[in-house]
């Protein structure tokens, strides 16, 4: 198994320290739209790099490069944090939102039936309307 490299000069990162690092290393314009567009576009690119590493492992016989994958996941986190900070969200907010979304979809834990029929599984009126519209569009292109 490949060992992760040790970085003894970097102390354990808290969310606040990590945000400081993001803001220190961000060199673009200080306008919200520039930060959001950079964050979103680079997030898509970095996610593709993660997917490519996994694809090569699963379908092309490559040994998964754990260090490279960790670095790429760190890039995903960096751009996610840039977006979160720009919109005044914390990582706690993002994790809470994800947990709430998963609870709405799967209140009893994952169920394949609810996943297959997400049009029926909506909880809130607003979510039901948007989910219903999405399902209609998907069924009648």
Rosetta blueprint (number, residue, H / E / L):
1 X L
2 X L
3 X L
4 X L
5 X L
6 X L
7 X L
8 X L
9 X L
10 X L
11 X L
12 X L
13 X L
14 X L
15 X H
16 X H
17 X H
18 X H
19 X H
20 X H
21 X H
22 X H
23 X H
24 X H
25 X H
26 X L
27 X L
28 X L
29 X L
30 X L
31 X L
32 X H
33 X H
34 X H
35 X H
36 X H
37 X H
38 X H
39 X H
40 X H
41 X H
42 X H
43 X H
44 X H
45 X H
46 X H
47 X H
48 X H
49 X H
50 X H
51 X H
52 X H
53 X H
54 X H
55 X H
56 X H
57 X H
58 X H
59 X H
60 X H
61 X L
62 X L
63 X L
64 X L
65 X L
66 X H
67 X H
68 X H
69 X H
70 X H
71 X H
72 X H
73 X H
74 X H
75 X H
76 X H
77 X H
78 X H
79 X H
80 X H
81 X H
82 X H
83 X H
84 X H
85 X H
86 X H
87 X L
88 X L
89 X L
90 X L
91 X H
92 X H
93 X H
94 X H
95 X H
96 X H
97 X H
98 X H
99 X H
100 X H
101 X H
102 X H
103 X H
104 X H
105 X H
106 X L
107 X L
108 X L
109 X L
110 X L
111 X L
112 X H
113 X H
114 X H
115 X H
116 X H
117 X L
118 X L
119 X L
120 X L
121 X L
122 X L
123 X L
124 X L
125 X H
126 X H
127 X H
128 X H
129 X H
130 X H
131 X H
132 X H
133 X H
134 X H
135 X H
136 X H
137 X H
138 X H
139 X H
140 X L
141 X L
